Amino acid sequence: MSTILSIFIVNRSGFRIFRIGFYYFFLFFLADCASLVHKTGLMWERSRSGLSIKEITIGEFKWKYSEAGDKNSDQVLIAIHGFGGDKDHWTRFARYIPDKYRIISPDLPGFGENSRIEGLSYSIEEQTGRLHEFAKSLGLKKYHIIGNSMGGAIAGVYTVKYPEEILTLTLLDNAGIKSPEPSEVMKMVISGKPNPLLINSVEDFDRLVAFSFVKPPYLPGTLKSYFVERAVSNRNWNEQILQQIRKEGYVLEPLISKIKPPTFVIWGKEDNIIHHSCTIVLEKKLKSKKRILILPDVGHAPMIEQPEETAKLWMDWIKEN
């Protein structure tokens, strides 16, 4: 999942309130305050979801993570973002999870506000091990896990490696599986066209938005240049990680039959990044109790495009298991 998706956590209504209240401030200080606007918008959204930001250092990495809900709850959910994403991909989703659940969403190493250390591997396998160290450092024993895109591949591998710790697994448009039908992104890569997950320009930005969502969340035009600049600055770093992941191949696919906990698969039918035909593979190879659901008119990140609906689906599944 591309870095660009992290900008869409601030919802339409939240940004409109902010934009109206500070209209003249934008006009006068726009050149210097884009970063402040971004941070203020995220603070607004996090507060609406009851999220707080915490930090923990584990080895070489300084983890930032969001957390909401009852700290003493035995119903804990770890939410894992996708490629180029961050903890705020789950901010709107968390808003619709009742307080009786404790939801934790970290920035994975190499992404968001976590450390970026040159010369290390950020493969699915390596990130899975680091995520387990994170969970242990927080004292977590039993928990649910959910992941989108790259985060879904990590969540799936994690579940196979540490099955005694996972209550349920939820996969949203997960990577790590070869789709029977190629996605639009895969067709572009095969034909030699630039990978739309890597941003070089405003045009690339617009293309990725169109690829990622059926109905893109609202983005004020005054802030577009800020987000494009940030995505472009991360481009080379993200490409390095993407190359590492590609070398692994489809790391989750040979492990699917080894997944033991109940598994819920949600996929956007209009996903142009990873084709929904991956659900055919999951249907065939998953041996655990499962439910597979393809959502119409949804793209690559259901928890961003339809956060309330996705949260309700997850809660209904949890109640059954």
C-alpha positions as CSV (number, residue, x, y, z in Angstrom):
1,M,0.0,0.0,0.0
2,S,1.4,3.4,-0.9
3,T,2.4,6.2,1.4
4,I,-0.2,8.3,-0.3
5,L,-3.0,6.5,1.5
6,S,-2.0,7.8,4.9
7,I,-3.2,11.2,3.9
8,F,-6.8,10.1,3.7
9,I,-7.4,9.2,7.3
10,V,-8.8,12.7,7.9
11,N,-12.4,12.5,6.8
12,R,-14.4,14.8,4.7
13,S,-16.4,16.4,7.5
14,G,-13.3,16.9,9.7
15,F,-11.3,18.6,7.1
16,R,-14.2,20.9,6.1
17,I,-14.6,22.1,9.6
18,F,-10.9,22.7,9.9
19,R,-10.8,24.4,6.5
20,I,-13.6,26.8,7.2
21,G,-12.4,27.7,10.7
22,F,-8.9,28.6,9.5
23,Y,-9.5,29.9,6.0
24,Y,-7.6,33.2,6.4
25,F,-4.9,31.5,8.3
26,F,-4.3,29.3,5.2
27,L,-4.2,32.3,2.9
28,F,-1.6,34.1,5.0
29,F,0.6,31.3,6.2
30,L,0.1,28.4,3.6
31,A,3.7,28.2,2.5
32,D,5.0,27.4,6.0
33,C,2.1,25.6,7.7
34,A,1.3,22.6,5.6
35,S,3.1,20.3,8.1
36,L,1.2,21.9,11.0
37,V,-2.1,21.5,9.2
38,H,-1.4,17.9,8.6
39,K,-0.5,17.2,12.2
40,T,-3.5,19.2,13.5
41,G,-5.9,17.3,11.2
42,L,-4.5,14.0,12.4
43,M,-4.8,15.1,16.1
44,W,-8.5,16.0,15.3
45,E,-9.2,12.6,13.8
46,R,-7.3,10.7,16.5
47,S,-9.2,12.5,19.3
48,R,-12.5,11.7,17.6
49,S,-11.5,8.0,17.7
50,G,-10.3,8.1,21.3
51,L,-6.8,7.3,20.2
52,S,-3.6,8.2,22.0
53,I,-0.1,8.0,20.5
54,K,2.5,6.1,22.4
55,E,6.2,5.2,21.9
56,I,8.4,2.2,22.8
57,T,12.0,1.5,21.9
58,I,12.8,-2.2,21.0
59,G,16.4,-2.8,20.0
60,E,17.3,-0.5,17.1
61,F,13.8,0.6,16.4
62,K,11.7,3.4,18.0
63,W,8.1,2.3,17.6
64,K,5.2,4.8,17.5
65,Y,1.7,3.3,17.9
66,S,-1.8,4.4,18.4
67,E,-4.0,2.9,21.1
68,A,-7.7,3.1,22.1
69,G,-10.1,1.2,24.3
70,D,-9.9,-0.6,27.6
71,K,-6.3,-1.2,28.6
72,N,-7.4,-4.1,30.8
73,S,-9.6,-5.8,28.1
74,D,-8.9,-9.4,27.1
75,Q,-10.2,-8.5,23.7
76,V,-7.1,-6.9,22.0
77,L,-6.8,-6.2,18.3
78,I,-3.4,-5.5,16.6
79,A,-4.0,-3.7,13.3
80,I,-1.2,-3.7,10.7
81,H,-0.9,-1.2,7.9
82,G,0.1,-1.8,4.3
83,F,3.2,-0.9,2.2
84,G,4.2,2.7,2.6
85,G,1.4,3.3,5.1
86,D,1.3,4.0,8.8
87,K,-0.7,3.6,12.0
88,D,-3.3,6.2,10.9
89,H,-4.7,3.9,8.2
90,W,-6.8,2.5,11.1
91,T,-7.8,5.8,12.7
92,R,-11.3,6.0,11.2
93,F,-11.8,2.2,11.6
94,A,-11.0,2.4,15.3
95,R,-13.7,5.0,15.8
96,Y,-16.3,2.3,15.3
97,I,-14.8,-0.3,17.5
98,P,-16.4,-0.3,21.0
99,D,-14.3,0.7,24.0
100,K,-14.5,-2.8,25.4
101,Y,-11.9,-3.7,22.8
102,R,-8.3,-2.5,23.0
103,I,-7.0,-1.6,19.5
104,I,-3.3,-1.1,18.9
105,S,-1.9,0.0,15.5
106,P,1.9,0.4,15.2
107,D,4.0,2.1,12.6
108,L,6.1,-0.8,11.2
109,P,9.9,-0.4,11.1
110,G,10.8,1.6,8.0
111,F,7.4,3.3,7.8
112,G,5.5,6.2,9.4
113,E,7.3,7.5,12.5
114,N,9.2,4.3,13.1
115,S,13.0,4.2,12.6
116,R,14.4,3.9,9.1
117,I,17.8,2.1,9.3
118,E,19.8,1.7,6.1
119,G,21.2,-1.8,5.3
120,L,18.6,-3.8,7.1
121,S,15.9,-6.1,5.6
122,Y,12.3,-5.0,5.7
123,S,10.9,-8.2,4.2
124,I,7.7,-9.8,5.3
125,E,9.6,-12.4,7.3
126,E,11.8,-9.8,9.1
127,Q,8.8,-7.6,9.9
128,T,6.9,-10.5,11.3
129,G,9.6,-11.2,13.8
130,R,9.9,-7.5,14.8
131,L,6.1,-7.3,15.2
132,H,6.3,-10.2,17.6
133,E,8.9,-8.5,19.7
134,F,6.6,-5.4,19.8
135,A,3.7,-7.5,21.0
136,K,5.8,-9.2,23.7
137,S,7.2,-5.8,24.8
138,L,3.6,-4.6,25.4
139,G,2.9,-7.8,27.5
140,L,0.3,-9.1,25.1
141,K,-0.6,-12.8,25.4
142,K,-3.7,-13.5,23.4
143,Y,-5.1,-11.1,20.7
144,H,-6.8,-10.7,17.4
145,I,-4.8,-9.5,14.4
146,I,-5.9,-7.7,11.3
147,G,-3.8,-6.5,8.3
148,N,-4.3,-4.8,5.0
149,S,-2.2,-5.4,1.9
150,M,1.4,-5.9,3.0
151,G,0.1,-5.9,6.5
152,G,-2.2,-8.7,5.7
153,A,0.7,-10.8,4.5
154,I,2.5,-10.1,7.7
155,A,-0.6,-10.9,9.8
156,G,-1.0,-14.2,7.9
157,V,2.7,-15.3,8.4
158,Y,2.5,-14.1,12.0
159,T,-0.5,-16.3,12.6
160,V,1.3,-19.4,11.3
161,K,4.4,-18.6,13.3
162,Y,2.7,-17.8,16.6
163,P,-0.7,-19.6,16.4
164,E,-1.0,-20.0,20.2
165,E,-1.2,-16.2,20.6
166,I,-3.8,-15.4,17.9
167,L,-7.5,-15.5,18.6
168,T,-8.7,-14.6,15.1
169,L,-7.0,-13.5,11.9
170,T,-8.6,-10.9,9.5
171,L,-7.2,-10.2,6.1
172,L,-8.1,-7.1,4.1
173,D,-6.9,-7.2,0.4
174,N,-3.8,-9.0,1.6
175,A,-0.5,-9.4,-0.2
176,G,1.6,-12.6,-0.2
177,I,-0.6,-14.5,-2.7
178,K,-0.4,-14.8,-6.5
179,S,-3.8,-13.8,-7.9
180,P,-5.2,-16.1,-10.6
181,E,-6.1,-12.9,-12.5
182,P,-3.5,-10.1,-12.7
183,S,-4.5,-6.7,-11.2
184,E,-4.2,-3.4,-13.1
185,V,-1.0,-2.6,-11.3
186,M,0.5,-6.0,-12.1
187,K,-0.4,-5.5,-15.8
188,M,1.4,-2.2,-15.7
189,V,4.5,-3.7,-14.1
190,I,4.5,-6.7,-16.6
191,S,4.3,-4.3,-19.5
192,G,7.2,-2.3,-18.3
193,K,5.3,0.8,-17.1
194,P,6.2,2.6,-13.9
195,N,4.9,1.1,-10.7
196,P,2.1,3.4,-9.5
197,L,2.9,2.6,-5.9
198,L,6.0,4.8,-6.3
199,I,5.4,8.5,-6.6
200,N,7.5,10.8,-8.8
201,S,5.0,13.6,-9.6
202,V,1.6,15.0,-9.1
203,E,0.4,12.9,-12.0
204,D,1.6,9.8,-10.2
205,F,-0.2,10.9,-7.1
206,D,-3.5,11.3,-8.9
207,R,-3.1,7.9,-10.6
208,L,-2.5,6.2,-7.3
209,V,-5.6,7.8,-5.7
210,A,-7.7,6.6,-8.7
211,F,-6.2,3.1,-8.4
212,S,-6.7,2.8,-4.7
213,F,-10.3,4.0,-4.2
214,V,-13.6,3.8,-5.9
215,K,-14.7,6.9,-4.0
216,P,-11.5,8.7,-2.8
217,P,-11.8,10.3,0.7
218,Y,-11.8,14.1,0.7
219,L,-8.4,15.9,0.3
220,P,-8.2,19.7,0.4
221,G,-6.5,21.0,-2.8
222,T,-4.4,23.5,-0.7
223,L,-2.6,20.6,1.0
224,K,-2.1,18.4,-2.1
225,S,1.4,19.8,-2.8
226,Y,2.5,18.9,0.7
227,F,1.5,15.3,0.4
228,V,2.9,14.9,-3.1
229,E,6.2,16.3,-1.9
230,R,6.3,13.9,1.0
231,A,5.5,10.9,-1.2
232,V,8.2,11.9,-3.7
233,S,10.8,12.2,-0.9
234,N,9.9,8.7,0.3
235,R,10.0,7.2,-3.2
236,N,13.6,5.7,-3.2
237,W,13.3,4.3,0.3
238,N,10.0,2.7,-0.5
239,E,11.4,1.2,-3.7
240,Q,14.2,-0.5,-1.7
241,I,11.6,-2.1,0.5
242,L,9.4,-3.1,-2.4
243,Q,12.3,-4.8,-4.0
244,Q,13.0,-6.8,-0.8
245,I,9.4,-7.9,-0.7
246,R,9.4,-9.0,-4.3
247,K,12.5,-11.1,-3.8
248,E,10.6,-13.1,-1.1
249,G,7.9,-14.0,-3.7
250,Y,4.4,-15.0,-2.5
251,V,5.5,-15.7,1.0
252,L,2.0,-16.3,2.5
253,E,0.6,-18.7,-0.1
254,P,2.5,-21.9,0.9
255,L,1.5,-21.2,4.5
256,I,-2.2,-20.7,4.1
257,S,-3.2,-24.3,4.9
258,K,-1.2,-24.0,8.2
259,I,-3.4,-21.2,9.5
260,K,-5.3,-22.5,12.5
261,P,-7.3,-19.7,14.1
262,P,-10.7,-18.6,12.6
263,T,-10.0,-16.4,9.5
264,F,-12.1,-13.6,8.0
265,V,-11.2,-12.4,4.6
266,I,-12.5,-9.1,3.2
267,W,-11.7,-7.8,-0.3
268,G,-12.7,-4.8,-2.3
269,K,-14.0,-6.0,-5.6
270,E,-12.6,-3.0,-7.4
271,D,-9.1,-3.5,-6.0
272,N,-6.7,-2.5,-8.8
273,I,-3.6,-3.2,-6.7
274,I,-4.2,-6.8,-5.7
275,H,-6.9,-8.6,-7.6
276,H,-9.8,-10.0,-5.7
277,S,-9.3,-13.4,-7.4
278,C,-6.8,-14.1,-4.5
279,T,-9.9,-15.1,-2.6
280,I,-10.2,-18.2,-4.8
281,V,-6.8,-19.3,-3.5
282,L,-7.8,-18.5,0.1
283,E,-11.1,-20.4,-0.3
284,K,-9.3,-23.5,-1.6
285,K,-6.3,-23.5,0.8
286,L,-7.7,-22.3,4.1
287,K,-8.5,-25.2,6.4
288,S,-9.5,-23.3,9.4
289,K,-13.0,-21.9,10.1
290,K,-13.4,-19.0,7.6
291,R,-15.6,-16.4,6.0
292,I,-14.7,-14.8,2.7
293,L,-16.5,-11.6,1.7
294,I,-16.0,-9.5,-1.5
295,L,-17.3,-5.9,-1.1
296,P,-18.8,-4.3,-4.2
297,D,-17.7,-0.7,-5.1
298,V,-14.7,-0.8,-2.8
299,G,-11.0,-0.5,-3.6
300,H,-7.8,-1.7,-2.0
301,A,-8.3,-0.4,1.6
302,P,-11.8,-1.1,3.0
303,M,-10.9,0.2,6.4
304,I,-10.3,3.7,4.9
305,E,-12.9,3.8,2.2
306,Q,-15.7,2.2,4.3
307,P,-14.4,2.3,7.9
308,E,-17.8,2.0,9.7
309,E,-19.0,-0.9,7.5
310,T,-15.7,-2.7,7.8
311,A,-15.6,-2.3,11.6
312,K,-19.1,-3.7,11.9
313,L,-18.3,-6.7,9.7
314,W,-15.3,-7.4,11.9
315,M,-17.2,-7.1,15.2
316,D,-20.0,-9.4,13.9
317,W,-17.3,-11.9,13.0
318,I,-15.7,-11.7,16.4
319,K,-19.0,-12.2,18.2
320,E,-19.4,-15.5,16.2
321,N,-16.0,-16.7,17.3
